Amino acid sequence: MRKFGLAVLAALFALPVLADDKIGIFETIYQSSVSFDETAAAIEAAAADSALQLHGSLDVRVPDDAQQAKVFVLTSPDYIEAARAEVPRTISA
């Protein structure tokens, strides 16, 4: 039983090593020096001028307007085409 436990543990630690930095879901957080509305407009304009496709956005609401957030859904047609060439069992982060 101990060997099985070690094998499972080794497999779990190996999974991140097998992930490819070029394939996955990525998130970047930046701090803006302008207003929330100006920042959201700048993101929309940058997406429009890029190769990315903006599928939509959603204003996130919190009680008492304690925070402001907006989620943008973007994809890259080039990335999607490259991902189609990968085997279905590709490990992604």
Secondary structure by P-SEA (a helix, b strand, c coil): caaaaaaaaaaaaaccccccccccbbbbbbbbcccaaaaaaaaaaaaaaccccccbbbbbbcccccbbbbbbbbbbaaaaaaaaacccccccc
